[in-house]
Amino acid sequence: MPLPPPDAAREPIHTRQVTCNGYRRADGLWDIEGHITDRKSYDFLRDGRTVPAGDPIHEMWIRLTLDNRLTVTAVTAVTDAAPYRMCPSITDNFQRLVGLSIASGWTAAVKERLGGVEGCTHLVELLGPVATTAFQTIAPYLEDLDKKARAAMVVRGETPPPRRRPPMLDTCHIWATDGEVVAREWPEFAVTKQS
């Protein structure tokens, strides 16, 4: 269901678009790409030049290459459009992400390395949806492979090893360990509701 109609007339001023895509690479790694654009509906001056209405004031890209554990093995950051000519000079700092894992503490580690004057606000903000996209790309794919491998072991009469606790448990109401989804999908990690 979309939002209800607004209760007052309005005019568009600013549009931000964020697009993220996840890719499985032939070498067994993963590429997660994020793209952000900001556009105004009016001409404005910035850094001694006019930015025409509709032209991007920000257009930036970031690619994280990850392994199966969601550890960053490579980073590419690009600034195609920015309000100030010096904005692209900070993209090399994003190499500081190499070696970090998208796991608990990711946001704090990103801010520690790229917060404030050490990074670009927009590229750092883009890392949030990029991290979510990484998880959505990699975890379900690997979980499906694991399910298939476990099923094949059962067919062969072998006992599969215990499953690892899924990292998303108790991070959302759907994944509450005392809820019906966990009871159905991961019964070995389900807990009984306390009354």
Sequence and secondary structure as in RCSB ss.txt:
>XXXX:A:sequence
MPLPPPDAAREPIHTRQVTCNGYRRADGLWDIEGHITDRKSYDFLRDGRTVPAGDPIHEMWIRLTLDNRLTVTAV
TAVTDAAPYRMCPSITDNFQRLVGLSIASGWTAAVKERLGGVEGCTHLVELLGPVATTAFQTIAPYLEDLDKKAR
AAMVVRGETPPPRRRPPMLDTCHIWATDGEVVAREWPEFAVTKQS
>XXXX:A:secstr
      SS     EEEEEEEEEEE TTS EEEEEEEEEEESS EEETTEEE TTSEEEEEEEEEEE TT BEEEE
EEEEEE SSTTGGGGGGGGGGGTT BSSTTHHHHHHHHHSGGGS HHHHHHHHHHHHHHHHHHHHHHHHHHHHHH
HHHHHTT         TTTTSSGGG TTSHHHHHH GGG      
